[in-house]
Amino acid sequence: MRPKLSTVAWHVGAIALLAVVLYPIVWVTAATFKPTEDIIGSLQLLPTRITTINYERAVEGIAGISVVRFFWNSTVLAVLSVVGTVASSAMAAYAFARLRFRGRTLMFGLMIATLLLPFHVLIIPQYVVFQKLGLVDTYAPLLLGKFLATEAFFVFLMVQFMRGIPYELDESAKIDGAGHWAVFWNILLPLSRPAIITTAIFTFIWTWNDFFGPLIYLSTPEKYPLPLALQLFIDETAGSDFGALMAMSMLALVPVILFFLFFQRFLVEGVSTSGLKG
Amino acid sequence: MTTTTSTQRREVGSTEPAGPRKRARRSGDGVAGYLFLSPWIIGILLLTLGPMVTSLYLSFTDYDLFNPPQWIGLDNYQRMFDDARWLKSVRVTALYVALAVPIKLACALAVAMLLNNERRGRAFYRAAFYGPSLIGASVSLAIVWKAMFSDDAVVDQLLRAVGVNTGGWAGNPDFSLLMLVLLAAWQLGAPMVIFLAGLKQVPRELYEAAEVDGAGAWRRFRNITLPMISPVIFFNLLLETINAFQVFTSAYIVGGPNGQPAGTTLFYTIYLFDRGFGDYRMGYASAMAWMLLAGVGLVTLFLFRTARGWVYYSGDKR
């Protein structure tokens, strides 16, 4: 059967719009293979003189520190954040979704209230305390909150998910003599896999992109994650080595793009059912 | 999260966790509850409630991190209104919120309307339009955006080719903020996906009935689509407004701590950062943070107030 004209028109329209939206990504990808002088000022999208010099210089890094080091720092921060957030959020969610205890409603309300709290009212006292404890310029301030379930979005997401798991499953396990930990570990946690995956991916991406936290807490370039390293690169080169800056930006985007390509279904569904911000 | 849709939707926003009622009196739940919740309880006390109280106290003091805080009453709050940079940052942020939120939501709704059908490939398009919102707030993308919008760069040249000459973007005080608004609109993914979920819930019969009655596309949109998805519009509006108040990374990369060019990108959060962590005026920055909280709170309250007039819940008129 031949496709209808309206279907063809719809695809043409959607692709044209998509081309506009994805243009910046295509542009920067092409730009990383151009000599610096061809990046700004030339309308040519595809490189006429292909070069890998930008990536070579990007890998060299900045201030004598290789980009590999910044990648490693970002990865350490992101992986530990994922572990901490998933563990602490899942535990809190189990308590909210399955257990009854004094003050639960009040605490749940408090958790919801923190969803919309601008974090700016917290950063100054937090900084002061970490500074007094001598923890500034370590990863502790960036990671502690992740292990204490401070990202209410994820607690909420998992509570919502666990509420949908039939209660009969825990009942029968309890009749068989399972304690709370066994019910949590053997039943709720495996069944919550989609919510856990969504939480893990979002935590990874948000931590990977986070700029504000590292900006206020870290001062030694050796400890910088990629976003801060990019900022340092701009400061040190005064924007002169444009090609290398583009290549380094691109390298920082690659893990996020890969995560998106592999897990886009979890991401899109996570957003559409819980209103997670991108 | 396919299984969390319809049955749980109605509980979104309720503060009462639906839980096991019949097991209420079983012993052991109490201790177990607090144990499972212990990381969260420590977190909320040490990293949320404690800092909130401290920050409120600091906002009434003069504090530079090295000398003990000096109580100065409402001075910090009064000083703000004589502080030209503070006033500037309020104006920049208000203008940004007023532009970025409606433009982003309009774009998101338009794309969602386009993708709301049963054609093949719509899942692909949905994912592709969503993608940018994952990287939009990153330093990398702010750098790319600034490069594309710098003088004589690709955007400038393309627009001049069609006869529009703005005289530059990134370096032009008249257009630097608009450039950041466009960056916000580019990240239309999250509200678009939420709009799509809302559009799916609109019963097809309504459109068919309206078509029989001779209502055109615009009237169907105006009188069916908009009222039917108004709760979703409200949800997106609320979320995007609160987020827009807190934009930082892209503004910092584009304009630095002084909001270049000419203070036109001096967002509230940038100025707060500059006073707190650039000048170590911790008391003043705390007061600024509380003013931000008050501002966001007032706007939220205002949105909830107006919502009564235009947000339609299907249970209302039955």
Interface residues (C-beta under 8 A of the other chain):
Chain A: T7 W10 H11 G13 A14 L17 L18 V21 L22 P24 I25 W27 V28 A31 I39 I40 G41 L43 A87 S88 M91 A92 Y94 A95 F96 A97 R98 L99 R100 F101 R102 R104 T105 M107 F108 G109 L110 M111 I112 T114 L116 L117 P118 F119 H120 V121 L122 I123 I124 P125 Q126 Y127 V128 V129 Q131 L144 G145 F147 L148 A149 T150 V155 L157 V159 Q160 F161 R163 G164 Y167 H180 F184 P194 A195 T198 I205 W208 N209 F211 F212 L215 I216 L226 P227 L230 Q231 I234 F242 L245 M246 S249 M250 A252 L253 V256 I257 F259 F260 Q264 R265 F266 L267 V268 E269 G270 V271 S272 T273 S274 G275 L276 K277 G278
Chain B: M1 T2 T3 T4 T5 T7 Q8 E11 V12 T15 E16 P17 A18 G19 P20 R23 A24 R26 G28 D29 G30 A32 G33 Y34 F36 L37 P39 W40 I41 I42 G43 I44 L46 L47 T48 G50 P51 M52 T54 S55 L58 L65 V111 L114 L115 N117 R119 G121 Y125 R126 A127 A128 F129 Y130 G131 P132 S133 L134 I135 G136 A137 S138 V139 S140 L141 I143 V144 W145 A147 M148 S150 D152 A153 V154 Q157 L158 A161 W186 Q187 G189 A190 V193 I194 L196 A197 F235 L239 I242 N243 F245 Q246 F248 T249 Y252 I253 T269 L272 F273 G276 F277 M282 A285 S286 M288 A289 W290 L292 L293 V296 T300
